[in-house]
């Protein structure tokens, strides 16, 4: 989760940016293209290294509640050999799912069918009662698989849920380190406090849940854990940020809070009276 999340005031970028000829722009763009290609090659290499990680056999019996009933971890594969789980922040005391996780999950419906047709099941998992999960899922208009792990050790074992005792003692280990995340700070940044309020809970309760993604494979009836990532490791899965990083103003954020909302909470966008459509109407 990004902690720099408040949108800046509109800026006149023309005053701040160098204006050049098309040839000068092309020279600068080709220099950037070289760096982009280098990053792509490094990303390809990282993907290969992820796939080469050793596997850990899962012998513990985890149980989940799903739309189809009680399920094992192997059942979540839904007949496929690979399972990607998004650890969605939705604790039992939240009144709504995490707003930030919601902006990530908004993209799932679009590509879950493509993954399913390539031997990969994508599922969200949260430590919230199934009835509350289903109600929120209906509100958001989502259809991707989403299971409740409430009553199971699953979230705790994969370091995305923590106890009050761990929190009091500063013993939370998240993203492979202890106490290193903004959620562990005594005075949390405004985006964390904003997210807690939007989830209908206090900061302490909110931060006992954390976001993450884990990958599993099923071979000969045995489930293996292959990969997990947390915190900024999820940026690549956050669809809107991939687009914003290519926009002229980028992410355009400050540290004062979060600008995004759940997709059903935005105010209607004002009509632009100067748009070409309105201009055409005026000349009709």
N, C-alpha and C positions, 0 to 999 in steps of 0.2 A: 504494500500500500504506500503510495506517495504521501509524504507529509507536507509537501509544498503545493497547496491546493486551492488557494483563493485566486479567482481571476482578477487580473490587473485591470485598471481603468483603461478605456480605449486610448490607443496611442496613435499619433500621426507618424507612422513608420517612415514616410517619405523624408521627414526632417532628419531622421537618424541614420538613414542608409545612403550609401554612395550611389549616385546615378551614373550609369556608364552606357556605352554603345553596345549594340548586340554582339559585336566581335569580342569586346572586353568581357561581356557576360559569359559568352561561350568559353573563353579561356578559363575563367573562374569555375565554371560548371564542370569542365573536363578535369580540373584539379580535384574538385570534390568527388567526381565520379571515380577517380582512382582510389580515393579513400573509402568510398562506399563499396567498391569491389573487394577491397582488402578486408573490410568488415564482413562482407558476405562469405568470403573464404574462411575467415576465422569462425564465423557462425556455423558453417558446414563442419568444420573440424570439431567444434564443441558438441554438435549434434552426434557426430561419430563417437566421441568420447562418452557421451551419455549412454549410447547404446552398448558400449563396451564395459560399462560398470558391472561389477559382479552382482549376482542376485542373492537375496536373502529369503530362505524358505519361511513361509508363514504357517506355523503349526497351531497357533491360537485360534480358537473358534469364536469368531465375531458374528454377532447377529444384528440384523437391521430390519426396520419396518419399511415396507415399500407399498406402492399402489396395489401390487399383486399379493401382498401378505408378507409374512416373516421370511427373511432371506439370509443366506450365508454370504460371505465375501465372494465365494465362487459363483453364487447365483447372480451377483451384480454384473458379471461378465455377459449375461444374456446370450449365451451360446457362442461367444467370440473368444479369441485367445488373448486379447489385450484389453486392459481396463485403465482408463484415465479418470481419476477422481479429483474434482475440485472441492477443497475443504471450505465450504461456504460458511461464513460467520453468521450463525443464527442460534444463539444460546437459548436454553429453556426459559429464561427470564426476559428475553427480548420480546417486544410487542410487534416487531417487524424485522425482516432480514436486513443485514447490513446494507446501507445504501451504496457503499463503494463496491461490495461484492455484486450488488445488483447491476451496476454498470458493466461489470465483466460478464455476468451471466446473460445479459441481454443479447449477446452474440451467439449463445449456445444453440438456440433453436435452428439457426441458419446452417451450421456446419455439422450438427450431430448426425444427420442422415448420411453425410458424406463419409464421416468416420465409420459409421456402422457398416457401410458398404465396402470398407477397407479393413475389416476384421478388428475394429477398435470400438469399444463402447465408452462413451463419455457419460459420467454420472456425477451429480453433486451429492455431497453428504454433509449433514448438519446434525448437531446435538440438540434437536428440538422435537417436541411431540409431533407425530405424523399429521394429526389433524390441523395443527397450526401451520405446519409446512405446506400442506395441501391448500389451505385457504390463501396463503401468501402467493403460492404458485398460480392459483386461479386469478388472483388480483393482477399479477404481472403478465398473465397471458402466456406463460411458459409451458412447454410440453416435454422438455428433456427429462430423462430419468433423475430422480432426486430421492434419496433415502434418508431415513432418520436413524442415527446411531445412538439415540438416547438409551441409557442403561447398559451400553457397551463400553469397553475400554478403548475402542478404536481411535477416537479423537485424541485421547490422552497418550496412547502409544505412538501416535504419529505427530505428536508435539504441536497440536493445534487447539487443544483444550487444556486448561490448568485448574488446579484446586485453589480455594481461598488460602489454604496453608502455604502452598508454593508461592502465592502472590505476596503474602505477609512476610515470608522469610527471604524474599528476593531470589527464589530458587527456580524461576521460570527459565527454561532453556528453549529458545526459539531461534530458528534459522541457524542452528548449529553453534549457538553461543549463549551464554547466560547474561541476562540483563543488558543486552546490546541494542534493543529496539526502542523506538520512540514510545511505544506503548508501555514500556517498563519505567519510564521517567517519573519522578515524583510529581512534577508539573508537566503534564502531557501537552504536546503542541495543540493548537486550536483545531486542526483537522480531526484529531482523535476525539476531542470533546464533542465536536459537531456530529461525528458519526455516532457516538454514544447517544446523544440526544435524539438523533433521527431513528435510532433503534429502540427508543423508548425506555432507556435504562441509564444507570449511572456509569461513570467511567470505569470504576473497578470491575463491575460486572461485565461490561462490554469487552474489556481487554483480557478477560480470562478465556476468550475465544480468539483465534488467530486465523488468517487466511493461508492457504497453501494449495499445492497440487501434488498428487502422488500417482505413480504409475506401477502397474502390476501386470504379470503375465501368468497364464494358466497353461501348464504342460502336464500331461498324463494325470490330470485330476489334482495336481498340486499347484497352489498359488505361491508366487514369488513376488517380493517387493523389489523393484528395479531402480526407482528414482523418486525423489521428492524435492520440491523447491518451495521457497517461502519469500515473503516480503517483496523486495524489488525484483526477485527472480520471477515474479508473476507479471512484470511489465509487458513482456512479449505476448502475453495472453489477453492483455487489456486492449481490445480492439480500437476504442476511440483514441487512445494515446498514440497508436501507430499512425493514425491520420493526423493528429495534432502535431506530431513531430515533423511533419512535412508541410504544415501550414506556415504562412509568412510570420505569424506571431508565436509559433510554437505552442507550448503548453500555457503560456501567458498567465502564470500563477504567482501569487505571493504566499507568505506563510500565515496569512490572517484567517484562514478557514477554507472550507470546500465550496466550490462553485456548482458541482453537479448535484442532481437530485434523482430520485427514482423517476423512471420515464413517465409516470402518471402524475408527477408532482410539479412539473414545470408550468409556469404561466404561459398562456397562449402567446406565440410570437406576434408582434405587431405587423400589420401589413405595411409594406414599403410603398408609400404613395408615389415615390419616384421611380418605381420599377418599370420595366419595359411593358409589362402586362397592363399596368394602370395607365401608362402613357398611351398604349394602343387604344384602351377604352375611351380615353379622353378625345381621341381623334376619330372615333367611330361615327 
